[in-house]
Amino acid sequence: MIKAKDLYKKYYLGKVEVPVLKGISLEVEKGDYVLITGRSGAGKSTLLYLLGLLDSPTQGSISIKGNDVIAMNEKQKSAFRLAYLGYVFQDYALLPELKAWENIALVLLMQGEEKNKARQRALEVLEQVGMKEQAENLPSQLSGGQQQRVSICRAIASRPEVLFADEPTANLDSQTAESVMSVFRELNQAGQTIVMVTHESEKVGGAKRQIFLSDGVIEKEINL
Amino acid sequence: MKKSLISRFRFFCQSSLRVGWFLAWRQIQRSSKGTTFLIIFIMVLTFLNLVFVSGILSGLVAGSSNAYRSQYSGDLILSNYESKDFINNSSSVIKIMSALPEIESITPRLLSGAVVEANYSRKDNFNDNPDSLSSVLTGIDPMAEDEVTNLSDLIVAGEYLENGDRNQVLVGSSLLSAYSRNTPGDETLDNVDVGDTIRVRIGDIFKELQVKGVVKSKIGEVSRRIYMTDKFLRQLIQRPSGNVNEIAAKLEPGSDPDIVKEELKKTQVCDCAKIETWEESQGQFFKDISRTFSLLGNLIGGIGVAVASITVFIVVFINAITRRRYIGILKGIGICGFSIQISYMIQSLFYSLSGSIIGSVLLFAFLKPYIDRNPIDFPFSDGILVAPIDLTIIRIVILIAVTIIAGYIPAKIIVNKNTLDSILGRR
């Protein structure tokens, strides 16, 4: 599904070169649930952004579903993200003026779905995470956990090939975090490929593999 | 291949429009009502500035021009050539004009220059300067004149002339200090009102006349004349021939003065008199001032449009920059930048369209009817509001186009920023 080879990423702080990733290679198979962990500054979020086509590596190659995504321009990457990838952000990132179902339906509308069908699908995924009752609520009327569930719904509504999650439980209390992780677990059990970044290496939450990053390189990789 | 590209482009446009509309409408619905009201209020003011100010400036001239037509020249006016003392064969000309089906009514006028004097009986010393001025004595058929120019409606004191009146005159308000604005440089007669006696001198002829009424108009050709019956003036100046100096004609509704003028030119009338439409007789000055005021109105309107576009630019820019992260996330989840730009363009369209609609309702339902009923009292005209529908629509289109561009530019600036930088809030 995803093949990344010799990924390097450098940032510049003024004239100072800051290497973040130093030659990372990894593969993610269809149906995989990969947890990328490591200390703060290890480069895990940067790796996620590269794999999720939100950023470009300084060096290296990435192939998703056999497509050389590095060669794509911004518009092609955007279309690719819309068609094949889903994202869950740390702070939910829901549009405040859109109701829960509208936040979810947006991606479907962009894919060309009719409004009624998009709404129907949004309600379907909300029901999947037990939130159909809150479909008409604005994000400000939802708790953090509920907002993250809506965010997950938005990411999976278009049935993406890969779901990327960047510290999805970082802003949640442990009980809520556990319930959100259970959603990911269920999604993976249903066949969803997931790549998740978390700094809480002990909370594996149903992941199949765990990759430890340290100082821009893969320190170790274990099957769970 | 070509077909596939076209269908993909159509699909892209449809999806972008759908998402743009979806985002825009919800932002409008759920944004601060106060902010929305304020932006629309600014748009209403801009619209009024664009249409109302230029309309009033044009209306200043149009009001004067309309009054000139309705109170003096009619739709067509014939006058004697400068080299002649009167219109040759006036009676034939009148007959020809009366026979034309497009002409509803005509009023022939006999003119004679005169010196008018007042307060001469109260003069203590023979060497005192006389209270006098030069004016034009105008002999009219009161009925015919009223049919063309509604002169009787302009009487502000006393009564209108009747056919048999002798020794009685109507005096233009600009000749009397009690009725004029007393603009410096204007000659007026003091202490003259209805019932008083004035004295006119035409060459060696002196005649005392009683003021029967006062004619008030902002058209100098009307307000600086003294009116009496045609018969009486002919006797006074001893011109029995029946020739006249002016013939004003009112056309049937829908008739074109230029066409009627051309018809008259085909007859011998043009050998006897100078034929002018009401516009031509006003001279180049009116056209120049009209053009200048129109230009001035457009300039002020243009400044209004610039202010509106800057307002929309700032509003959209602040909105987009404070939502930069959300815009980044939208792009991140695959929403194309064009959809986001469309959403801001639709919001700009909403603001400008709302402002224009409310402004139009205010303009055409309240302001224009009100000003038509109560013209603005300017010194040289009764100002009306000129707001033709076609010109108003053009201005609405300009306002909308400019505000859409003003909404598009800041949206494009923010949307074009790096997606990840926007998501992470990096500069």
Interface residues (C-beta under 8 A of the other chain):
Chain A: Y49 L54 D55 E74 K75 S78 A79 R81 L82 A83 L85 G86 Y87 F89 A93 L95 P96 E97 L98 E102 A105 L106 V107 L109 M110 Q111 G112 K115 L138 R154 A155
Chain B: F11 Q14 S15 S16 R18 V19 F22 L23 R26 Q27 Q29 R30 S31 R325 Y326 I329 L330 K331 G332 I333 G334 I335 C336 G337 S339 T419 L420 I423
